[in-house]
Amino acid sequence: MSFAEKVGELIEELEEARVETLEEVEEFRIKYLGSKGVFKSLFHEFKEVSSEEKREFGKKLNELKSKTESLVSDWKSGFSEQPQESSNLDLTRPGMLRELGAEHPISIIKREIIDIFHAIGFSVAEGPEIEDDWHNFSALNFPPEHPARDMQDTFFVANPNSEEDYVLRTHTSSVQVRVMENNEPPIRVIAPGRVFRNEDISARSHCIFHQIEGLYIDEGVSFADMKQTLEYFAKEFFGKSEIRLRPSYFPFTEPSAEMDVYWGLESEVDYRMTKGTGWLEVMGCGMVDPAVLDSCGIDSEKYSGFAFGMGLERSAMKRFRIPDIRMIFENDARFLKKFKSAL
Ligand code: DAH
């Protein structure tokens, strides 16, 4: 093959060259530009050709070589910017689905209850989960050694600055105290939060759960106001308008009551849920004890009010048919995903 033919063949080859991977770029580079490559041997031969051919091909050969070098470097940078398989990229494939998180069942219930009370002028208050004895017990009329403290098995937390331990709050009623200490009536708040009790864990009870507390203080607030407010809540939340108030006892309210909602006995599930009575126990409530108002710096001669507190887990379990309270805390993704539709 003459030198001219060899150059012609090289031009053709270079025009047709295609690479699919970075390895093929390297193979190409070695084949043409390597120390034993095509250009090397052509330049070697070039020395031997006639001066006429030198004139014809010298410039051409140099041009070809630098073109080939820039081709290799373009290919290389193209491959390093993209994943290896970029040339197999199928642009018609559907996009990657970015999964949205789901709202936790407790958050759904909490949000609904907040909305219901928000509509009648209640705002949200918060307090710490690690509380002092005063806010969790003493200010709420549970004096030290009072047997009512045994109603709530308490987790204690060592307090580095004092003899007196902190507690993990056993109820959200502690937030009532903080709100009353820091605000003047009228007060209308609800306080959602986590609470802790030293109880055995089973399908029906846990040592952590959630409550929502309510507090309304103003001049002339009566038991009838409480009943109306709770009736409104039952209608909005459960879609049921019949409630009953059973006498009960809490140290911080006088009188105290348990509120039940009439759920009905239409199905077998209703029987199970209401233990055959048709009534669902919903919350504790009562008129704030004047001693509590005074402890929190509110004039009990001038003001009165009501309070209520309810657990969220039981409502969530009923609403979403969750058979075991532990599922609420385990954060198993298969369980949490079920609540997608609620978003
Ligand atoms: N703190 C009570 C509990 O955890 C619930 C409760 C009852 C809260 C009556 C209240 C109330 O505000 O008035 O058992």
Residues whose N, C-alpha, C, O or C-beta is under 5 A from the ligand:
A	BS01	DAH	T170 H171 S173 G214 F250 T253 G284 C285 G286 A307 F308 G309
